[in-house]
Amino acid sequence: MDAGKALIGSLEIIKLLYETAETYRRLEKINKNILSELALLITIKDQILNSRRMENNPIIDNYLVNINEKLIKFKNLVDNVEKQNFLGKILYVKKIEKISKYINQAIRKLKFILDLKRDMHESSKQDVANIISDQLALQFWENNFGSDHIFIQTSLFFSSLRMNTNLLSSEIEFLKRVINDNNDKNITAFEIQEWIDFFGDFSVAIKRTIDSLFDPNTYDIVDWYQKNISKSIVLSVLETRKFLIRKHSTQKGVFIINFKNGDELCNLYIRNKDNHFILEKISNMTPHEILIYQSIDLKKSTNLKDFAILLQNIIDPNNSKFQNWEEERKKDIDQTIPDSFFELPKIPSIDDIKNNIENVVEKSVSNFFSIFSCKKIK
């Protein structure tokens, strides 16, 4: 009986010794894994810095902060594991394994995001001359941003535009809302080309856009212009207004005028051609569309607002909303737009501005990255 108890006791001791040894082997493996993760983090340090130079990305920041917090927690657990009894060591090692897996996943996700951003940045290096057909627009882009990037920061584009024009701040903000359709941080060469397709050559596009769509009362886009509104909701929008003008979804340089005849949706087409907007007659027009088309005696104009005024007067002749537009336009707009802003002396300070921005970002990144120094994770 005593021999049996001794044997059982010996087996328990052997089991404990084995589990202790296994626990330390696991802990050693975890430490090696963490060291490899830290080596990976060091190798992608430049990617992190470059990414933050391109864009202050909160996703990357959150990953860095979380990784740093977990590394500090990992270090504290490892420092305290020796102070625990056997069961405490097993519990601590499980906690350490869990944190190790989190660090592993977080660093690899961070690496994936950085690689993706790098690939996107590399793919953006194209010849802008293959996208922007207007020579003056191409010259403006290449002089200010170079020829091998198809997108740049929206704020940088419009800062450059303002330095080369005498546009007011309110007009710059207005142009942002017209040109940058998705209202994001970057503006692309494709957006500039689309804007030119719809509003004319770069030499006249700014004035034509402002003359067409700027509301001097609200300093915003006129309410009847709906840009890229989907055809599926046009009828519901027309429940609260007499007409709207929107971009054609497939034909570049073509605007659609939408209005109703009872429950029927009607269309008229305005095409941008040779720096003029031309009201087009097409073959499959309904009788009501033909009637409205014939009632608009102006078939060609340099701005969309002329068509809007005439259409408003035909559809709702008692509404005098647009009667004094010409006077307001001359008073509030014409005097602020040069005949050709390319005649103004070019201010060659955009490179200095970009360099100053980079210096500020570099300093901020250096301060931010210091929390990930090796001192924190030894």
Secondary structure, 3 states (H helix, E strand, C coil): CHHHHHHHHHHHHHHHHHHHHHHHHHHHHHHHHHHHHHHHHHHCHHHHHHHHHHCCCHHHHHHHHHHHHHHHHHHHHHHHHCCCCHHHHHHHHHHHHHHHHHHHHHHHHHHHHHHHHHHHHHHCCCCHHHCCCCHHHHHHHHHHHCCCCCEEEHHHHHHHHHHCCCCCHHHHHHHHHHHCCCCCCEEEHHHHHHHHHHHCCHHHHHHHHHHHHEECCCCEECCCEEECCCHHHHHHHCCCCCEEEEECCCCCCEEEEEEEECCEEEEEEEEEECCEEEEECCCCCCHHHHHHHHHCCCCEECCHHHHHHHHHHHHCCCCCCCCCHHHHHHHHCHHHCCCCHHHCCCCCCHHHHHHHHHHHHHHHHHHHHHHHCHHHHC
